[in-house]
Amino acid sequence: MGRTFTNEARRAQIVQAAIDTIADLGYANASFAQITQRAGLSSPRMISYHFADKSDLIHQILTEVFTAGAKYINEHVLAADTDEGRLRAYLEANLRFLREHPKEIAALTEIGPHLRNEANQAYTSTSAQQISVQSLEKLLSQGQASGEFRNFDTRSMAIMIRGAIDGAGRRLREEPDFDFDAYTREVVATFTLATQGS
């Protein structure tokens, strides 16, 4: 199927409706019928025209949300001119993206337990974090090489940072009175102090 502007607009409409439906109703209840209704479409066949099945649609959601998140975070990290500044930007941008995209994060949380790898094994939180941990390790190693950061185990530090960020996503969804601004300040202060050179 050739991609036209109209096709892309319709796909985007369906993806957003699927995100909203999964976030509100859960993965199991997000049928094509529910998504059709949320998107204001006349028939589930309109979804089937653009996506082979639910798995194809879910894959598109993951691609779009992760791509948008990576772009947003990278823009802020690259704008910083010190390694400490890049770490601070990484932390702040990650947390800000969580707060500004609650439906997308809720949908990813719902989708997570249902994902399977090529061997048909369930993804774990550890495997889902792997790419983020590896990219963060590189940022931390760069800070050590420049002398801005102290000597520490970069993998352990990257895992702790990802834990703090991912934990915030759960708190945002489950705790309405969660003071996100205070949490952001403390996360930034904690890991800035934890990594700084002597």
Order of alpha helices (4+ residues) and beta strands (2+ residues): alpha-alpha-alpha-alpha-alpha-alpha-alpha-alpha-alpha
